[in-house]
């Protein structure tokens, strides 16, 4: 194996480990959503429960998000003026999608939703930007891995052709 091939293979192995570590970090990362009060969590829960039309592909995420919010709601007291909830990436994405796709009836429900969306929207948007940056970094690393794999494959093929030529040359010299 040539020196360049060994270097590329080593680089690929290191990058593969980095990608795995970053993917684990991303999956376990808690995105912080700051809310003005505990009651905003309750409002989100109510809108998920009553105003969100789920589909097969997102039912599990919405249930997980609902249960997670419910658990965090219980952790805060009614006196807490500011609360911070933590959501993993798939839960954050579920909340973002749910906030974009809420249906409801009644002016008071619309008023409560708009108030909640105004208070929560910026925090969710900022967390989504952070998630997007993490995903972009992972995508960039995958693209680099793909390029390394192509380069390694090219070098492997070149070495195979070279080895075949040496065998043919050896046999003709007999």
C-alpha positions in Angstrom: 0.0 0.0 0.0 1.4 3.4 -1.0 2.2 6.0 1.5 -0.5 8.4 0.1 -3.1 5.6 0.3 -2.2 4.9 3.9 -2.5 8.6 4.8 -5.9 8.9 3.1 -7.1 5.8 4.9 -5.9 7.1 8.2 -7.6 10.4 7.6 -10.8 8.7 6.6 -10.7 6.6 9.8 -10.2 9.8 11.9 -13.0 11.6 10.1 -15.3 8.7 10.5 -14.7 8.8 14.3 -15.3 12.5 14.4 -18.6 12.2 12.4 -19.8 9.4 14.8 -18.9 11.5 17.9 -20.6 14.6 16.4 -23.7 12.6 15.5 -23.9 11.2 19.1 -23.4 14.7 20.5 -26.1 16.1 18.2 -28.6 13.4 19.2 -28.0 13.9 22.9 -27.8 17.7 22.8 -30.4 19.5 24.8 -31.6 22.7 23.0 -32.7 25.3 25.6 -36.0 27.1 25.1 -36.5 30.0 27.4 -40.2 30.8 28.3 -41.7 33.6 30.3 -43.7 31.3 32.5 -44.7 27.8 33.3 -48.1 28.5 31.8 -46.6 28.8 28.3 -45.6 25.2 28.6 -49.2 24.3 29.4 -50.4 26.4 26.4 -48.0 24.5 24.1 -49.2 21.2 25.5 -52.9 22.2 25.0 -52.2 23.2 21.4 -50.4 20.0 20.7 -53.2 18.0 22.3 -56.2 19.9 20.7 -54.9 21.9 17.7 -52.4 19.7 16.0 -53.3 17.3 13.2 -50.8 14.5 13.3 -50.0 11.9 10.7 -48.5 8.4 10.9 -44.9 9.7 10.2 -45.0 12.2 13.0 -47.3 10.7 15.6 -44.4 9.2 17.7 -42.5 12.5 17.8 -45.5 14.4 18.9 -46.3 12.0 21.6 -42.7 12.1 22.8 -42.7 15.9 22.7 -46.0 16.1 24.5 -44.8 13.7 27.3 -41.5 15.5 27.6 -43.2 18.9 27.9 -45.7 17.5 30.4 -42.8 16.1 32.6 -40.9 19.4 32.4 -44.1 21.4 33.3 -44.4 19.4 36.5 -40.9 20.3 37.5 -41.6 24.0 37.7 -43.7 25.7 40.4 -46.5 28.2 39.6 -44.3 31.0 41.1 -41.5 30.5 38.5 -41.5 33.6 36.3 -39.0 32.3 33.7 -38.6 28.7 32.8 -36.2 26.9 30.5 -37.2 23.6 28.8 -34.7 21.3 27.2 -35.5 19.4 24.0 -33.5 17.0 21.9 -33.2 17.7 18.2 -36.1 15.5 17.0 -38.3 17.0 19.7 -37.3 20.5 18.8 -38.0 19.8 15.1 -41.4 18.3 16.1 -42.3 21.4 18.1 -41.2 23.6 15.3 -43.4 21.7 12.8 -46.3 21.6 15.2 -46.1 25.4 15.7 -46.3 25.9 12.0 -49.2 23.5 11.5 -51.7 24.2 14.3 -55.4 24.4 13.7 -57.9 25.8 16.1 -61.3 27.4 16.6 -62.4 30.5 18.5 -60.9 33.9 18.9 -59.7 33.4 22.4 -57.8 30.2 21.4 -56.3 32.2 18.4 -55.3 35.0 20.8 -53.6 32.5 23.2 -51.8 30.8 20.4 -50.5 34.1 18.9 -49.3 35.2 22.3 -47.6 31.9 22.9 -46.1 31.8 19.4 -44.8 35.4 19.9 -43.1 34.4 23.1 -41.8 31.0 22.1 -41.2 31.6 18.4 -37.9 33.4 18.7 -36.4 30.9 21.1 -37.5 28.0 19.0 -36.1 29.7 15.8 -32.8 30.3 17.5 -32.6 26.7 18.7 -33.5 25.5 15.1 -30.6 27.6 13.8 -28.3 25.9 16.2 -29.6 22.4 15.2 -29.2 23.4 11.5 -25.6 24.4 12.1 -24.9 21.1 13.8 -26.5 19.2 10.9 -24.6 21.3 8.3 -21.3 20.4 10.0 -22.2 16.7 9.9 -23.2 17.0 6.2 -20.0 18.7 5.4 -18.0 15.9 7.1 -20.0 13.3 5.2 -19.2 15.1 1.9 -15.5 15.1 2.9 -15.7 11.4 3.7 -17.3 10.7 0.3 -14.5 12.6 -1.4 -11.9 10.6 0.6 -13.6 7.4 -0.4 -13.5 8.3 -4.0 -9.8 9.2 -3.8 -9.0 6.0 -2.0 -10.9 3.9 -4.5 -9.0 5.6 -7.4 -5.6 4.9 -5.7 -6.6 1.3 -5.0 -7.6 0.8 -8.7 -4.4 2.4 -9.8 -2.3 0.1 -7.6 -4.3 -2.9 -8.9 -3.5 -2.0 -12.5 0.1 -1.4 -11.5 0.3 -4.8 -9.9 -1.2 -6.5 -12.9 1.3 -4.8 -15.2 4.1 -6.0 -13.0 2.9 -9.6 -13.2 2.5 -9.4 -17.0 6.0 -7.9 -17.3 7.5 -10.7 -15.1 5.9 -13.4 -17.1 7.0 -12.0 -20.5 10.6 -11.8 -19.2 10.8 -15.6 -18.7 
